[in-house]
Amino acid sequence: MNTGSHYKLHHFIPWTRTKIYKMLILSIVPTLLFYFLDWKWLAIPWVPVALLGTATSFISGFKNTQTYNRSWEARQIYGTIINNSRSFGILVKDFIRLDDKVEEAALHQQIIYRHFAWLTALRFQLREIKSWEHVKTKSYNKEYLQYYEVPEWEGKLEDELKEFLGDDELRHVLSTKNRATQIIVLQSSQLRKLNEESKISDYNYTALENQFKELYDQQGKCERIKNFPYPRQFSSINLYFTNALCFLLPLGFLGEFSKMIDKFGDPVVWLTIPFSVLLGWVFLVLEQIGESTENPFEGNANDIPITQISRNIEIDLREMLGEKELPSAIQPINNIVM
C-alpha cells in the first residue's frame, strides 16, 4: 500500500515507460511512411477511432471498478480480522479463569500466541505466487520491487512460527497443506479439552468456538480472492481493445492533421506523434493500473498491507497480556508498506 499523497512522477513514469516506448513506435512509423513515402492511405477517418475509443473507455472503466472492488473487499476482510482478533483476545482473557494465576497467564499466552501463528500462516499463504499474478512476471513490476520488500518472501514461515508454537505443534503444522486451517484446529482442540476439564463453562466455550468460526469465515474470503482471478475473458477483451485503439490512434490523427496541410503545411502531420503518445499512454496506463489492482495479496506495491495489519494485531494482543517488550510497528519503505 502506498502511504504517500500520490505516486511521484519519478516512480510513475519509469513504471509506465514501456507504454511510452510502445506508443512512440506505433506513432513514429506511420508518420514517417506518410511524410516521406507519401503513403496517404495510412490516414483513416476519425469516426471509427472515436467509436473504438468510447467502447474501450467503458471496458477499461468496468475493469478498474471491478478490480478496485476486489481490493476494497480484501481490505474489509482484514478489517474484520482485526476486530475478531481483538474480540478473541479479550474473551480468552475474561472467559478462561483458573485458580492458579501463573498457570492462567501461561494458558492465555499459549492460546493468544497460537493466534499470532494463525495470522502468520495466513499471510504467508496469501503471499504465495499464483500463475495469473503479475508481480514477478511483468518487467515493470519486477523492476519496481527495488523500492520495497515483501517480508513473506524474505523470511521463512518456520522461523516465524517458532516464536508462537511448541515444537510438536510446529512439526504438525508444517506437515500440513493449509497451515492456517490446522492452527485453528489446534486452538479448538485445546478449548474442547479445557471444557471437558470444566475449566471453561459451556457458554464460554461456545462463545470462543464462535470466534473460530468467524476467523474461518474471513480466512475463506481471503482464499476466495486469492484463488480466483479477475475473469480472464474480461481481462483479455480490455487488453485487446486497448491495443487495437493504440494501433489506430496514430492513423486517425494522421487523417485529422492531414486536413490541415493546406493551411499549416506538410510538417503539421508530425503533431501525430505527441498526441498519439499522450492519448495512447493514458489508455495503456489505465489498463496497467487495473492489472496491478487485480490481486490484492500478490506482493504488489498496491497490495493490502497484511504484514503491517498482522503486526498491529500482535501489538494489541500482547498489550492485553500485559507484556511490556512489544515488537515495533511495520514502517513504510519509500512510502510503501506491506
C-alpha positions in Angstrom: 0.0 0.0 0.0 1.3 3.4 -0.9 1.1 5.8 2.1 2.0 8.9 0.3 -0.4 11.5 -1.1 0.3 10.1 -4.6 2.9 8.3 -6.6 5.8 10.5 -7.5 6.4 11.1 -11.2 10.0 9.8 -10.9 8.5 6.5 -9.9 5.3 6.5 -12.0 6.9 7.5 -15.4 9.6 4.7 -15.2 6.9 2.2 -14.2 4.9 3.0 -17.3 7.8 3.9 -19.7 7.3 0.7 -21.7 3.9 2.1 -22.7 5.5 5.3 -23.8 8.0 3.4 -25.9 5.2 1.3 -27.4 3.3 4.4 -28.4 6.4 6.1 -29.8 6.9 3.2 -32.2 3.3 3.0 -33.2 3.1 6.7 -34.0 6.6 7.3 -35.5 6.5 4.5 -38.1 3.2 5.5 -39.8 4.1 9.2 -39.6 7.4 8.6 -41.3 5.8 6.5 -44.0 3.1 9.1 -44.5 5.5 12.0 -44.7 8.5 10.6 -46.6 6.9 7.8 -48.8 3.6 9.6 -49.3 1.6 6.7 -48.1 -1.6 8.7 -47.9 -3.8 5.6 -47.5 -2.5 5.3 -43.9 -4.7 8.2 -42.8 -8.1 6.9 -41.7 -11.3 8.8 -40.7 -11.5 9.7 -37.0 -15.0 8.2 -36.6 -14.0 4.5 -36.2 -11.2 5.5 -33.8 -13.6 7.5 -31.7 -16.1 4.7 -31.6 -13.4 2.2 -30.6 -12.2 4.7 -28.0 -15.6 5.0 -26.5 -16.0 1.2 -26.2 -12.5 0.9 -24.7 -13.3 3.6 -22.2 -16.3 1.7 -21.0 -14.4 -1.6 -20.8 -11.5 0.0 -19.0 -13.8 1.7 -16.6 -15.6 -1.6 -15.9 -12.4 -3.4 -15.3 -10.9 -0.8 -13.0 -14.1 -0.6 -11.0 -14.2 -4.4 -10.5 -10.5 -4.7 -9.6 -10.9 -1.9 -7.1 -13.8 -3.7 -5.6 -11.6 -6.8 -5.2 -9.0 -4.7 -3.4 -11.5 -3.0 -1.2 -13.2 -6.2 -0.3 -9.8 -7.6 0.7 -9.2 -4.6 3.0 -12.7 -5.0 4.5 -11.9 -8.7 5.3 -8.7 -7.8 7.1 -10.6 -5.0 8.9 -12.9 -7.7 10.2 -9.9 -9.9 11.2 -8.6 -7.0 13.3 -12.0 -6.8 15.1 -12.3 -10.5 15.5 -8.8 -10.8 16.8 -9.3 -8.2 19.5 -12.6 -9.8 20.5 -10.9 -13.2 20.7 -8.1 -11.8 22.8 -10.5 -10.2 25.4 -12.6 -13.4 25.5 -9.6 -15.5 26.2 -8.6 -13.2 29.0 -12.0 -13.0 30.6 -13.5 -16.4 29.9 -10.6 -18.7 30.7 -10.1 -18.3 34.5 -8.0 -20.7 36.7 -7.3 -20.8 40.4 -3.6 -20.8 39.7 -2.9 -17.4 38.2 0.5 -18.3 37.0 -1.0 -21.2 35.0 -3.8 -19.0 33.9 -1.4 -16.4 32.5 0.7 -19.1 30.7 -2.5 -20.6 29.2 -3.6 -17.1 28.0 -0.3 -16.6 26.4 -0.2 -20.0 24.7 -3.7 -19.5 23.1 -3.1 -15.9 22.0 0.4 -16.8 20.7 -1.2 -19.5 18.7 -3.5 -16.9 17.2 -0.3 -15.0 16.1 0.8 -18.2 14.4 -2.5 -18.2 12.5 -2.1 -14.6 11.4 1.5 -15.5 10.3 0.5 -18.7 8.4 -2.4 -16.9 6.7 -0.3 -14.0 5.4 2.4 -16.4 4.1 -0.3 -18.4 2.3 -1.7 -15.2 0.7 1.7 -14.1 -0.5 2.3 -17.3 -2.5 2.6 -16.6 -6.2 -0.2 -17.8 -8.5 0.2 -18.3 -12.2 -2.1 -15.4 -13.1 -0.4 -12.9 -10.9 1.8 -10.2 -12.4 4.2 -9.1 -9.7 7.1 -11.4 -10.8 6.2 -11.8 -14.5 5.9 -8.2 -15.7 9.2 -6.4 -16.2 7.9 -3.1 -14.8 6.6 -4.8 -11.6 9.8 -6.7 -11.1 11.8 -3.5 -11.5 9.6 -1.7 -9.0 10.4 -4.3 -6.4 13.6 -2.4 -5.7 11.6 0.2 -3.8 10.2 -2.2 -1.1 10.4 -5.6 0.4 7.9 -8.3 0.9 8.6 -9.9 4.3 7.0 -13.2 3.4 9.4 -13.6 0.6 12.5 -12.6 2.6 11.8 -14.8 5.6 10.8 -18.4 6.3 7.4 -19.5 7.7 9.1 -22.0 10.0 11.4 -19.4 11.6 8.4 -17.1 12.3 6.2 -19.8 13.7 8.9 -21.0 16.2 8.2 -18.0 18.4 4.5 -18.9 18.7 4.2 -22.7 18.6 5.7 -25.5 20.6 8.0 -28.0 18.8 5.3 -30.7 18.4 2.7 -28.3 17.2 5.2 -26.7 14.8 6.1 -30.0 13.2 2.5 -30.9 12.8 1.5 -27.6 11.3 4.4 -27.6 8.8 3.5 -31.1 7.7 0.0 -29.9 6.5 -1.0 -28.2 3.4 -3.3 -25.4 4.8 -1.3 -24.3 7.8 -3.7 -21.6 8.9 -6.6 -24.0 9.0 -4.8 -26.5 11.1 -3.7 -23.9 13.6 -7.3 -23.1 14.4 -7.9 -26.9 14.7 -5.3 -26.9 17.4 -7.0 -24.0 19.1 -10.4 -25.7 19.1 -8.9 -29.0 20.4 -7.3 -27.3 23.3 -10.5 -25.4 24.2 -12.5 -28.6 24.0 -10.1 -30.2 26.4 -10.4 -27.3 28.8 -14.2 -27.6 28.6 -14.1 -31.3 29.3 -11.9 -30.5 32.4 -14.5 -27.9 33.5 -12.0 -25.1 33.2 -14.3 -23.3 30.7 -18.1 -23.2 31.1 -20.3 -24.5 28.2 -21.4 -20.9 27.5 -17.9 -19.5 27.4 -16.7 -22.5 25.3 -19.4 -21.9 22.7 -18.6 -18.1 22.6 -14.9 -18.9 21.9 -15.7 -21.5 19.3 -17.9 -18.9 17.5 -14.8 -16.8 17.3 -13.0 -19.6 15.4 -16.0 -19.8 13.1 -15.6 -16.1 12.4 -11.9 -16.4 11.7 -12.6 -19.3 9.4 -15.1 -17.2 7.5 -12.6 -14.4 7.0 -9.8 -16.9 6.0 -12.2 -18.4 3.4 -13.0 -15.0 2.0 -9.3 -14.2 1.6 -8.7 -17.6 -0.1 -11.6 -16.9 -2.4 -10.0 -13.7 -3.6 -6.5 -15.2 -3.7 -7.5 -18.4 -5.6 -10.0 -16.9 -8.1 -8.5 -14.4 -10.5 -10.3 -11.5 -12.2 -12.2 -13.3 -15.0 -9.8 -13.8 -17.9 -12.4 -13.1 -20.5 -12.9 -9.5 -19.2 -9.2 -9.0 -18.8 -8.5 -10.2 -22.3 -11.1 -8.1 -24.1 -9.8 -5.0 -22.3 -6.3 -5.8 -23.4 -7.3 -6.4 -27.0 -9.5 -3.3 -27.2 -6.8 -1.1 -25.7 -4.1 -2.4 -28.1 -6.4 -2.0 -31.1 -7.1 1.6 -30.1 -3.4 2.4 -29.7 -2.7 0.9 -33.1 -5.4 3.0 -34.8 -4.8 6.3 -32.9 -1.9 7.5 -35.0 -3.7 6.6 -38.2 -6.7 8.6 -37.0 -4.5 11.6 -36.0 -2.8 11.4 -39.4 -6.3 11.7 -41.0 -7.1 14.7 -38.9 -3.8 16.6 -39.2 -3.6 15.9 -43.0 -6.7 18.0 -43.4 -4.6 20.9 -42.1 -1.8 20.6 -44.6 -3.2 23.3 -46.9 -3.3 25.8 -44.0 -0.2 24.9 -42.0 2.0 22.9 -44.4 3.2 19.3 -44.5 5.1 19.4 -41.1 1.8 19.6 -39.3 1.4 15.8 -39.6 4.3 15.5 -37.1 1.9 16.5 -34.4 0.5 13.0 -34.8 3.4 11.7 -32.7 3.0 13.7 -29.4 -0.8 13.5 -29.5 -0.8 9.7 -30.2 1.8 9.1 -27.5 -0.1 11.1 -24.9 -3.6 9.7 -25.6 -2.4 6.1 -26.1 -0.3 6.3 -22.8 -3.5 7.3 -20.9 -5.4 4.2 -22.1 -2.4 1.8 -21.6 -1.8 3.1 -18.1 -5.4 2.6 -17.2 -5.0 -1.0 -18.3 -1.8 -1.4 -16.3 -3.3 0.2 -13.2 -6.3 -2.2 -13.4 -3.9 -5.1 -13.8 -1.9 -4.1 -10.8 -5.1 -3.9 -8.6 -6.5 -7.3 -9.6 -4.7 -9.4 -7.0 -4.6 -7.6 -3.6 -2.4 -10.2 -1.9 0.2 -10.9 -4.6 3.0 -8.7 -3.2 2.4 -5.7 -5.4 3.1 -2.2 -4.2 -0.7 -1.6 -4.3 -1.4 -4.6 -2.1 -3.4 -4.7 1.2 -0.8 -4.3 3.9 -1.4 -7.6 5.6 2.0 -7.8 7.2 1.5 -4.4 8.9 -2.1 -5.3 9.9 -0.9 -8.6 11.4 1.9 -6.8 13.4 -0.6 -4.3 14.7 -2.9 -7.1 15.9 0.1 -8.7 17.6 1.0 -5.5 19.4 -2.7 -5.1 20.6 -2.9 -8.6 21.9 0.5 -8.6 23.6 -0.6 -5.5 25.4 -3.7 -7.4 26.6 -1.4 -10.0 28.0 0.4 -7.2 29.9 3.7 -7.5 28.0 6.0 -4.5 28.0 8.5 -5.5 25.4 6.5 -5.1 22.2 7.6 -5.6 18.6 7.9 -2.4 16.6 5.2 -1.5 14.1 5.9 -2.0 10.4 7.1 1.2 8.8 6.7 2.2 5.1 9.8 1.9 2.9 9.7 4.6 0.1 6.1 5.2 1.1 5.2 1.6 0.6 4.0 -0.7 3.4 3.3 -4.3 3.1 
